[in-house]
């Protein structure tokens, strides 16, 4: 962990605990029967600000874990006379409750212990201890963590890196990437202990490790080495009929759309033209003559009406490993290559990538021989 991240975590804990204590003071006033801060909040702050990606530091973990543990702790203190036995039972039952409710939060064990061994002031609160101070302080600390992480540009609550919308396309790439999600889940089920990492994060980490190893093996190749330099392009004002003709004449499936300065503004594919029902088997003739018969041939659809503006691109000097997730996970088939000024200098297809990898593999084998 870099020192900047360590400092950010320390500052967050400082502000979070201060906000929690200040909130208690503003809500309840300077009352002596309810502590403005309980010790377990310090442990919760370590998780929320130092390791916010941990499953143990998520909102349901702190709220659910602290509430169920406080309730169990108060119950054990009321039912079991011996404080040592009550404390042991409170912690054990709190763990059971957190497992059952899927809200494991280690500081919650201290919450259960505090309910039993907190002294006369805590015992006098009874089940009020669950609401005030535990719930109020937990909610205040959680709110502080959410606001602080958002203000400092970090994700909290933590969510899986992979977008849910790409799950279907990623599933097809999983089997080609060496392991599948089912493989990972099977291995996790065989382990007898709980891992303090979200399965989605673990999967993402393993896939990044695969890409890093792949990059180490093919680090000499860049996108410029494998791209097609003869780029056939169109402008947004190009007639869709003309774009269709270019696609067929050059036997390509996509055309980059550029402006007067050769800056990329979109991409148009055969699928764009067909899906929008501009073209079909006889559509170039139908579109033209239909417009001619209606007297609006000049208003025939152009590329700007059908192109995709959200284009996935890659820099010419980028390693070819950057292309793997673009092709494998997101379903792209044609990726424009840009120079440092943002101008289109090439196109890369899946065939280009495979060809480049093959040439590199052959070269390595010949060098080794």
PLY file of the C-alpha trace (Angstrom):
ply
format ascii 1.0
element vertex 369
property float x
property float y
property float z
element edge 368
property int vertex1
property int vertex2
end_header
0.00 0.00 0.00
1.41 3.39 -0.99
1.96 6.04 1.64
-0.72 8.27 0.10
-3.29 5.52 0.60
-2.13 4.96 4.17
-2.47 8.66 4.92
-5.92 8.71 3.31
-7.03 5.81 5.52
-5.72 7.47 8.68
-7.39 10.78 7.86
-10.64 8.99 7.08
-10.64 7.19 10.42
-9.96 10.48 12.22
-12.83 12.25 10.50
-15.15 9.25 10.80
-14.71 8.81 14.55
-14.95 12.58 15.10
-18.14 12.72 13.05
-19.62 9.78 14.95
-18.89 11.30 18.36
-20.12 14.70 17.22
-23.34 13.21 15.88
-24.02 11.50 19.20
-23.44 14.78 21.04
-25.77 16.71 18.73
-28.52 14.07 18.91
-28.40 13.23 22.60
-26.64 16.16 24.22
-24.04 15.92 26.99
-25.79 13.02 28.76
-23.73 10.75 30.96
-25.87 7.60 30.75
-25.02 6.90 27.09
-21.39 6.86 25.90
-20.70 9.16 22.98
-18.36 6.51 21.57
-18.00 2.81 22.28
-14.69 1.00 21.75
-15.88 -1.33 18.93
-16.36 1.71 16.68
-12.59 2.11 16.56
-12.23 -1.41 15.19
-15.03 -0.79 12.69
-13.24 2.36 11.54
-10.13 0.31 10.73
-12.16 -1.88 8.39
-14.25 0.88 6.79
-11.35 3.23 6.09
-8.28 0.98 5.79
-9.72 -2.07 3.98
-13.02 -0.85 2.48
-13.00 -3.56 -0.21
-13.25 -6.34 2.37
-16.59 -8.17 2.56
-16.31 -7.65 6.34
-16.42 -3.87 5.86
-19.58 -3.56 3.75
-22.68 -1.68 4.98
-24.76 -4.74 5.85
-21.81 -6.22 7.71
-21.38 -3.27 10.07
-25.08 -2.50 10.58
-26.35 -6.07 10.73
-23.34 -7.42 12.62
-23.40 -4.73 15.28
-27.16 -4.88 15.80
-27.42 -8.66 16.08
-24.38 -8.78 18.37
-25.72 -6.02 20.60
-29.08 -7.77 20.88
-27.46 -11.10 21.74
-25.08 -9.44 24.21
-27.87 -7.70 26.12
-29.88 -10.93 26.19
-26.96 -12.94 27.57
-26.26 -10.27 30.20
-29.88 -10.47 31.37
-30.21 -14.26 31.30
-26.81 -15.53 32.47
-25.68 -14.41 35.92
-22.01 -15.33 35.64
-20.32 -12.54 33.64
-17.56 -14.74 32.25
-20.00 -17.34 30.98
-22.32 -14.62 29.69
-19.46 -12.98 27.80
-18.36 -16.26 26.23
-21.91 -17.15 25.19
-22.53 -13.66 23.82
-19.51 -13.75 21.52
-20.19 -17.32 20.36
-23.87 -16.67 19.65
-23.04 -13.37 17.96
-20.78 -15.22 15.54
-23.55 -17.73 14.85
-26.02 -14.93 14.24
-23.68 -13.09 11.88
-23.01 -16.24 9.90
-26.75 -16.91 9.63
-27.52 -13.36 8.49
-24.42 -13.09 6.28
-23.17 -9.99 8.08
-19.87 -11.07 9.62
-18.11 -8.04 11.11
-15.24 -8.79 13.54
-15.71 -5.65 15.70
-19.25 -6.86 16.39
-17.77 -9.49 18.70
-16.55 -6.61 20.84
-20.06 -5.12 20.73
-21.47 -8.32 22.24
-18.71 -8.28 24.86
-19.38 -4.62 25.69
-23.05 -5.37 26.30
-22.03 -7.93 28.95
-18.97 -6.31 30.53
-19.68 -2.62 29.92
-20.55 -1.90 33.52
-23.60 -0.50 35.30
-24.14 2.34 32.82
-24.40 -0.06 29.89
-26.52 -2.58 31.83
-28.93 0.19 32.81
-29.69 0.87 29.16
-31.05 -2.64 28.59
-32.14 -3.11 25.00
-31.80 0.63 24.43
-28.13 -0.21 24.03
-28.98 -1.70 20.63
-30.43 1.57 19.34
-28.37 4.09 21.23
-25.45 4.04 21.09
-24.86 1.03 18.77
-27.20 1.71 15.85
-26.70 5.48 15.86
-22.92 5.20 16.01
-22.81 2.45 13.39
-24.99 4.46 11.01
-22.99 7.65 11.59
-19.67 5.89 11.00
-21.04 4.23 7.86
-22.35 7.55 6.51
-18.96 9.14 7.16
-17.20 6.30 5.32
-19.50 6.54 2.28
-19.07 10.32 2.07
-15.31 10.22 2.61
-14.62 7.53 0.04
-16.80 9.31 -2.51
-15.04 12.62 -1.83
-11.60 11.04 -2.28
-12.50 9.20 -5.48
-12.78 5.66 -4.11
-15.58 3.11 -4.44
-17.55 2.36 -1.29
-19.69 0.37 -0.80
-17.50 -1.96 -2.76
-19.00 -3.64 -5.81
-17.71 -6.19 -8.31
-15.41 -4.75 -10.95
-17.00 -6.62 -13.81
-20.12 -4.95 -15.13
-23.17 -7.11 -14.72
-24.31 -6.21 -18.21
-21.33 -7.98 -19.77
-21.79 -11.23 -17.87
-23.21 -13.06 -20.86
-20.35 -12.10 -23.16
-17.76 -12.70 -20.45
-19.11 -16.17 -19.84
-18.11 -17.16 -23.35
-14.62 -15.80 -22.80
-14.16 -17.53 -19.44
-13.55 -20.94 -20.94
-10.94 -19.47 -23.28
-9.17 -17.63 -20.46
-8.03 -20.80 -18.66
-10.68 -21.11 -15.98
-14.38 -20.44 -15.58
-16.41 -18.94 -12.75
-17.68 -22.45 -12.00
-14.07 -23.60 -11.55
-13.42 -20.80 -9.07
-16.59 -21.51 -7.09
-15.75 -25.22 -6.94
-12.32 -24.46 -5.48
-13.78 -22.02 -2.94
-16.30 -24.63 -1.80
-13.49 -27.09 -1.14
-11.79 -24.70 1.24
-12.90 -25.10 4.83
-12.09 -21.56 6.01
-13.65 -18.21 5.19
-11.64 -15.96 2.85
-11.67 -12.22 3.44
-12.15 -11.37 -0.23
-15.19 -11.11 -2.43
-15.37 -13.90 -5.07
-15.83 -11.29 -7.81
-12.68 -9.50 -6.68
-10.79 -12.77 -6.52
-11.88 -13.67 -10.05
-10.89 -10.23 -11.31
-7.51 -10.51 -9.59
-6.83 -13.91 -11.14
-7.77 -12.69 -14.61
-5.53 -9.65 -14.27
-2.74 -12.01 -13.22
-3.34 -14.02 -16.39
-3.12 -10.86 -18.49
0.07 -9.81 -16.71
1.66 -13.18 -17.46
0.45 -12.90 -21.06
1.93 -9.41 -21.30
5.26 -10.65 -20.00
5.37 -13.26 -22.76
4.38 -10.90 -25.58
5.65 -7.56 -24.29
7.55 -6.83 -27.51
4.40 -6.47 -29.63
2.37 -3.28 -29.75
-0.89 -2.52 -31.51
1.03 -0.62 -34.18
2.88 -3.82 -35.07
-0.25 -5.78 -35.94
-2.75 -3.16 -37.10
-4.00 -2.74 -40.66
-2.62 0.58 -41.88
-4.77 0.91 -45.00
-7.85 2.34 -43.30
-11.00 2.90 -45.30
-13.00 5.58 -43.53
-16.11 7.69 -44.03
-17.50 10.92 -42.65
-20.73 11.43 -40.77
-22.27 13.04 -43.85
-21.51 10.07 -46.10
-24.67 8.47 -47.47
-25.48 5.15 -45.87
-25.74 3.70 -49.39
-22.16 4.73 -50.09
-20.96 3.32 -46.77
-22.62 0.01 -47.55
-20.92 -0.07 -50.93
-17.53 0.61 -49.34
-18.04 -2.20 -46.84
-18.81 -4.68 -49.61
-16.15 -3.46 -52.04
-13.34 -3.62 -49.47
-14.66 -6.79 -47.84
-14.63 -5.28 -44.35
-17.31 -5.20 -41.68
-16.65 -1.82 -40.08
-15.63 1.68 -41.12
-14.29 4.36 -38.76
-16.14 7.66 -39.02
-13.84 10.68 -38.95
-14.18 14.44 -39.21
-12.19 16.88 -41.35
-9.16 16.59 -39.05
-9.22 12.78 -39.15
-10.39 12.67 -35.55
-12.55 9.67 -34.74
-16.21 10.51 -34.13
-17.79 7.07 -34.45
-17.83 3.72 -36.20
-20.35 2.17 -38.57
-20.64 -1.56 -39.13
-22.67 -3.82 -41.34
-24.66 -4.73 -38.27
-25.51 -1.05 -37.69
-26.93 -0.75 -41.19
-28.82 -4.05 -41.10
-30.12 -3.74 -37.53
-31.54 -0.30 -38.25
-33.26 -1.79 -41.31
-31.52 0.55 -43.68
-30.11 -2.33 -45.66
-31.00 -5.86 -46.35
-30.42 -8.09 -49.31
-31.80 -5.55 -51.81
-31.87 -2.55 -49.54
-29.42 -0.26 -51.37
-31.74 -0.18 -54.37
-34.90 -0.10 -52.29
-33.64 2.76 -50.14
-32.60 4.82 -53.12
-35.68 4.29 -55.26
-38.02 4.62 -52.31
-36.54 8.02 -51.60
-36.65 8.94 -55.30
-40.33 8.00 -55.58
-41.14 10.08 -52.50
-39.09 12.97 -53.75
-36.73 12.98 -50.78
-33.68 11.19 -52.13
-31.51 14.00 -50.84
-32.73 13.19 -47.35
-31.69 9.55 -47.52
-30.09 8.37 -44.28
-26.41 9.13 -43.83
-23.74 7.54 -41.66
-24.28 10.04 -38.87
-27.80 8.68 -38.36
-26.72 5.10 -37.78
-23.13 5.13 -36.51
-22.05 4.17 -33.00
-20.47 7.11 -31.20
-19.28 5.26 -28.10
-16.25 3.64 -29.71
-13.72 1.40 -28.02
-10.25 2.50 -29.16
-6.63 1.69 -28.44
-3.40 3.67 -28.72
-0.84 2.66 -31.34
1.88 2.17 -28.72
-0.30 0.10 -26.38
0.70 -3.53 -25.79
-1.41 -6.08 -27.58
-2.52 -7.50 -24.23
-4.84 -4.49 -23.95
-6.80 -5.96 -26.85
-7.57 -9.29 -25.19
-10.36 -8.13 -22.82
-11.79 -5.87 -25.53
-12.25 -8.79 -27.90
-12.95 -11.53 -25.35
-15.22 -9.83 -22.83
-16.99 -7.03 -24.66
-17.72 -8.56 -28.04
-15.80 -6.04 -30.13
-14.61 -7.20 -33.55
-12.99 -4.05 -34.96
-10.98 -1.60 -32.86
-9.69 1.70 -34.28
-6.07 2.53 -33.47
-5.26 6.15 -32.59
-1.99 8.04 -32.43
-1.09 10.43 -29.61
-3.09 13.22 -31.30
-6.27 11.13 -31.46
-6.15 10.60 -35.22
-7.04 7.23 -36.72
-3.92 5.45 -37.97
-5.12 1.87 -38.24
-7.69 -0.81 -37.49
-7.28 -4.07 -35.61
-9.50 -7.11 -35.94
-9.47 -10.42 -34.12
-7.67 -11.91 -37.12
-4.91 -9.29 -36.80
-4.44 -10.17 -33.13
-4.31 -13.91 -33.76
-1.88 -13.42 -36.64
0.40 -11.26 -34.51
0.39 -13.75 -31.66
1.19 -16.56 -34.07
4.13 -14.70 -35.59
5.50 -13.88 -32.14
5.14 -17.48 -30.98
6.95 -18.78 -34.07
9.71 -16.21 -33.62
10.21 -17.23 -30.00
10.34 -20.90 -30.94
12.92 -20.24 -33.66
15.00 -18.14 -31.30
14.92 -20.86 -28.65
16.02 -23.45 -31.21
0 1
1 2
2 3
3 4
4 5
5 6
6 7
7 8
8 9
9 10
10 11
11 12
12 13
13 14
14 15
15 16
16 17
17 18
18 19
19 20
20 21
21 22
22 23
23 24
24 25
25 26
26 27
27 28
28 29
29 30
30 31
31 32
32 33
33 34
34 35
35 36
36 37
37 38
38 39
39 40
40 41
41 42
42 43
43 44
44 45
45 46
46 47
47 48
48 49
49 50
50 51
51 52
52 53
53 54
54 55
55 56
56 57
57 58
58 59
59 60
60 61
61 62
62 63
63 64
64 65
65 66
66 67
67 68
68 69
69 70
70 71
71 72
72 73
73 74
74 75
75 76
76 77
77 78
78 79
79 80
80 81
81 82
82 83
83 84
84 85
85 86
86 87
87 88
88 89
89 90
90 91
91 92
92 93
93 94
94 95
95 96
96 97
97 98
98 99
99 100
100 101
101 102
102 103
103 104
104 105
105 106
106 107
107 108
108 109
109 110
110 111
111 112
112 113
113 114
114 115
115 116
116 117
117 118
118 119
119 120
120 121
121 122
122 123
123 124
124 125
125 126
126 127
127 128
128 129
129 130
130 131
131 132
132 133
133 134
134 135
135 136
136 137
137 138
138 139
139 140
140 141
141 142
142 143
143 144
144 145
145 146
146 147
147 148
148 149
149 150
150 151
151 152
152 153
153 154
154 155
155 156
156 157
157 158
158 159
159 160
160 161
161 162
162 163
163 164
164 165
165 166
166 167
167 168
168 169
169 170
170 171
171 172
172 173
173 174
174 175
175 176
176 177
177 178
178 179
179 180
180 181
181 182
182 183
183 184
184 185
185 186
186 187
187 188
188 189
189 190
190 191
191 192
192 193
193 194
194 195
195 196
196 197
197 198
198 199
199 200
200 201
201 202
202 203
203 204
204 205
205 206
206 207
207 208
208 209
209 210
210 211
211 212
212 213
213 214
214 215
215 216
216 217
217 218
218 219
219 220
220 221
221 222
222 223
223 224
224 225
225 226
226 227
227 228
228 229
229 230
230 231
231 232
232 233
233 234
234 235
235 236
236 237
237 238
238 239
239 240
240 241
241 242
242 243
243 244
244 245
245 246
246 247
247 248
248 249
249 250
250 251
251 252
252 253
253 254
254 255
255 256
256 257
257 258
258 259
259 260
260 261
261 262
262 263
263 264
264 265
265 266
266 267
267 268
268 269
269 270
270 271
271 272
272 273
273 274
274 275
275 276
276 277
277 278
278 279
279 280
280 281
281 282
282 283
283 284
284 285
285 286
286 287
287 288
288 289
289 290
290 291
291 292
292 293
293 294
294 295
295 296
296 297
297 298
298 299
299 300
300 301
301 302
302 303
303 304
304 305
305 306
306 307
307 308
308 309
309 310
310 311
311 312
312 313
313 314
314 315
315 316
316 317
317 318
318 319
319 320
320 321
321 322
322 323
323 324
324 325
325 326
326 327
327 328
328 329
329 330
330 331
331 332
332 333
333 334
334 335
335 336
336 337
337 338
338 339
339 340
340 341
341 342
342 343
343 344
344 345
345 346
346 347
347 348
348 349
349 350
350 351
351 352
352 353
353 354
354 355
355 356
356 357
357 358
358 359
359 360
360 361
361 362
362 363
363 364
364 365
365 366
366 367
367 368
